[in-house]
């Protein structure tokens, strides 16, 4: 089924997510694909962005109601398309526990969607590190630092949980087999690229007393 661009305004994010959550397998899949087309094909799609905040704010609770893996995949994939548009006003890290949970999913599509969403967050969270003279920041540096360190702790906890001796034979993250451990490493690698080695070393020193003290 193809969306007629002339009739794109008949579709909304809300109606797509309703179909993702409630329609049969094929129509749920098609609805997930429509989300991207609405976002990038509709001339007045900006008028619909007001729906996005409500959808993302309710994502964790909606996901927890889904029992079918294929529907989970459709839902998370669709959320990842619009995730970069969510607001960061009151709780900029409110979905991190959910994303850390998704990194452990057996479904690779879901894990990769979580990796993408966490990547979207790392940009705004590290502006003060990458561009210290830039005053146009969404978050105060001290707030961003607390969130980044909390994420660093969560990712390292997952590595310890997911570690298997067989991973020792792989020198590069890219050569690891597709698995939750690799997904976590991918996020950590992107975090290092955004934060820089000095910042990551500081986080490591802060983490050591928490781990061994």
C-alpha positions, -999 to 999 in steps of 0.1 A, spaced: 0 0 0 14 34 -10 4 67 5 -10 91 -20 9 124 -14 -22 143 -26 -41 129 4 -13 129 29 -32 153 51 -57 125 58 -31 109 80 -19 120 114 7 108 138 -21 99 162 -40 78 137 -8 60 126 1 51 162 -34 39 168 -30 15 139 4 4 150 -10 -5 184 -43 -19 174 -44 -30 137 -35 -64 123 1 -73 116 3 -60 80 -16 -27 87 4 -21 118 36 -24 97 22 -1 71 12 25 97 48 24 111 61 32 77 36 61 72 50 79 102 82 88 83 63 97 51 40 121 71 71 137 87 90 143 55 64 144 28 36 166 41 39 203 34 21 212 66 35 184 88 48 210 112 12 217 122 11 182 135 42 183 157 20 191 187 9 155 186 45 142 189 51 153 225 21 134 238 30 103 218 66 102 231 55 111 267 33 81 266 57 58 248 70 39 278 35 30 291 21 21 257 51 -2 250 46 -20 282 11 -30 270 24 -46 239 28 -84 239 36 -92 203 73 -87 193 63 -76 158 41 -49 172 69 -38 196 92 -35 166 67 -14 147 61 8 176 97 14 186 107 19 150 80 46 145 89 63 178 126 65 167 115 84 136 99 113 156 120 110 188 144 138 179 115 163 180 105 156 216 108 184 242 134 185 270 118 211 292 111 193 325 126 158 323 153 157 296 163 121 306 129 106 314 130 79 287 166 68 293 155 38 315 133 26 287 160 30 261 185 11 283 159 -16 285 154 -17 247 192 -21 242 188 -56 258 160 -67 235 166 -99 215 152 -81 184 180 -63 165 157 -38 149 144 -27 183 180 -25 197 192 -4 167 162 20 171 172 25 207 208 32 196 196 58 172 174 75 198 202 76 223 224 91 196 199 119 191 202 127 228 240 128 229 242 158 205 222 183 227 237 169 259 273 175 248 270 209 232 288 225 262 317 201 257 320 202 219 312 240 215 320 256 249 316 292 234 281 284 222 255 300 244 225 285 226 220 254 247 189 235 256 203 225 290 226 240 315 261 223 314 257 211 350 224 195 342 238 179 311 268 165 330 246 148 356 225 132 328 256 121 309 272 105 340 240 87 348 239 74 313 275 63 316 267 44 347 237 27 331 257 17 300 285 2 321 261 -16 343 247 -32 311 281 -42 299 288 -60 331 255 -77 329 258 -87 293 295 -96 292 305 -131 279 341 -144 277 337 -150 239 336 -112 233 373 -110 243 383 -123 209 369 -92 191 392 -61 189 366 -37 174 330 -30 182 321 -33 145 334 -69 144 312 -80 173 283 -103 164 248 -86 165 238 -88 201 227 -66 231 264 -63 242 273 -48 208 244 -23 209 255 -10 243 291 -7 230 278 12 200 262 38 223 293 41 244 314 46 213 292 74 201 292 89 236 330 89 235 330 106 201 306 133 215 322 138 249 358 133 241 383 110 259 390 135 287 354 136 297 350 98 295 381 94 316 367 117 342 335 97 342 355 65 347 373 79 377 340 90 392 325 56 386 354 36 402 346 45 438 309 37 432 319 3 418 347 -8 441 343 15 471 
